[in-house]
Amino acid sequence: MKAKSKARAAARLAAVQALYQHEMESTPQAQLLDEFHRHRLGAEIDEDQYAEAEVAFFDDVVKGVLARREEIDGLLTTKLATGWSIARLDRTMLQILRAGAWELLARPDVPTGTAISEYLDVAHAFFDTRETKFVNGVLDAVAKQVR
């Protein structure tokens, strides 16, 4: 994997983590970004070396999702099976879907396949195959609508 794509992959994973923290703790955006810049991106935590992340891309994803969350959640809701709602989704799963949907909506410079594949990789870090297939299906449906 090229350095730039590794840095973007690390930025996507960190963005999902930051969005999860925001969801669970309502951490204000400025504080959230500052904390990740100073302590998480490319840092060593409990002897785990975090990959160098593309900071500008990380910021773009986090700020973009937070700014357009209602729009994104509305879009995601239309892609869920009957009887499912945003509220029923696992909180980590929701952040992966939000970040992926935002990237499909707002970053036409990122190829559709790349955006979906990268968030599948993030999903694999947290979930089994069944949940990863769910992420793929939802993001694929989002892509068909917005691209």
C-alpha positions in Angstrom: 0.0 0.0 0.0 1.4 3.4 -0.9 2.2 5.9 1.8 -0.6 8.2 0.8 -3.3 5.5 0.8 -2.0 4.2 4.2 -2.3 7.7 5.6 -5.8 8.0 4.2 -6.8 4.6 5.6 -5.4 5.7 9.0 -7.4 8.9 8.7 -10.6 7.1 7.9 -10.2 4.8 10.9 -9.4 7.7 13.2 -12.3 9.7 11.9 -14.7 6.8 12.7 -13.2 6.6 16.2 -13.5 10.4 16.7 -17.1 10.3 15.4 -17.9 7.5 17.9 -16.4 9.5 20.7 -18.5 12.5 19.7 -21.6 10.3 19.6 -21.0 8.8 23.0 -19.6 11.8 24.9 -20.8 14.9 22.9 -17.2 16.1 22.7 -17.2 19.5 21.0 -15.7 19.4 17.5 -12.7 21.7 18.2 -11.8 19.7 21.4 -12.3 16.4 19.5 -10.0 17.4 16.6 -7.4 18.9 19.0 -7.3 15.7 21.1 -6.9 13.5 18.0 -4.2 15.7 16.5 -2.2 15.8 19.7 -2.7 12.3 21.1 -4.0 9.8 18.6 -2.9 10.5 15.0 0.5 8.8 14.5 0.9 8.4 18.3 1.9 5.5 20.4 -0.7 4.4 22.9 -0.1 1.5 25.3 2.8 0.4 23.0 0.5 0.3 19.9 1.9 2.5 17.2 -0.9 4.3 15.4 -0.2 4.8 11.7 0.5 8.3 10.5 -2.8 9.7 9.3 -3.5 12.3 6.6 -4.6 15.0 9.1 -6.3 17.3 6.6 -8.4 14.3 5.3 -9.2 13.2 8.9 -10.4 16.8 9.6 -12.4 16.9 6.4 -14.3 13.6 7.2 -15.0 14.5 10.9 -16.1 18.1 10.1 -18.1 17.0 7.1 -20.0 14.3 8.9 -20.8 16.6 11.9 -21.9 19.4 9.6 -24.2 17.2 7.4 -25.2 14.6 10.0 -29.0 15.1 9.6 -28.8 14.9 5.8 -26.5 11.8 6.0 -28.8 10.1 8.5 -31.8 10.8 6.3 -30.0 9.3 3.3 -28.9 6.2 5.3 -32.4 5.7 6.7 -33.7 5.3 3.1 -31.2 2.5 2.6 -32.0 0.5 5.6 -34.4 -2.5 5.5 -38.0 -2.0 6.4 -38.4 -1.8 10.2 -34.8 -0.7 10.7 -33.8 2.8 11.9 -30.6 4.6 12.6 -31.4 4.2 16.3 -31.2 0.4 16.0 -27.7 0.4 14.5 -24.6 -0.4 16.6 -23.0 3.0 17.4 -19.7 2.0 15.7 -21.5 0.7 12.6 -23.4 4.0 12.4 -20.1 6.1 12.4 -18.7 3.9 9.6 -21.8 4.4 7.5 -21.9 8.1 8.2 -18.3 8.6 7.2 -18.6 6.4 4.1 -21.8 8.2 3.1 -20.2 11.6 3.6 -17.2 10.6 1.5 -19.5 9.4 -1.3 -21.5 12.6 -1.1 -18.7 15.2 -0.7 -15.5 13.8 -2.1 -16.0 13.1 -5.8 -12.2 13.1 -6.1 -12.2 9.7 -4.3 -13.3 6.9 -6.6 -16.5 5.1 -5.5 -14.9 1.7 -5.2 -12.1 3.1 -3.2 -14.4 4.9 -0.7 -16.5 1.8 -0.2 -13.5 -0.6 0.0 -11.8 1.6 2.6 -14.8 1.7 4.9 -15.2 -2.1 4.5 -11.6 -2.3 5.8 -12.6 -0.2 8.8 -15.7 -2.4 9.4 -13.5 -5.5 9.3 -11.5 -4.0 12.2 -14.7 -4.1 14.4 -17.1 -6.6 12.9 -17.5 -10.0 11.4 -18.3 -10.8 7.7 -22.1 -10.4 8.1 -21.9 -6.9 9.4 -19.2 -6.0 6.8 -21.6 -7.2 4.1 -24.2 -4.9 5.6 -21.9 -1.9 5.3 -21.1 -2.8 1.7 -24.8 -3.1 0.8 -25.7 0.2 2.4 -22.7 2.2 1.0 -23.3 0.7 -2.4 -26.9 1.8 -2.3 -25.8 5.3 -1.2 -23.3 5.4 -4.0 -25.9 4.5 -6.7 -28.1 7.4 -5.5 -25.5 10.1 -5.0 -22.9 9.4 -7.8 
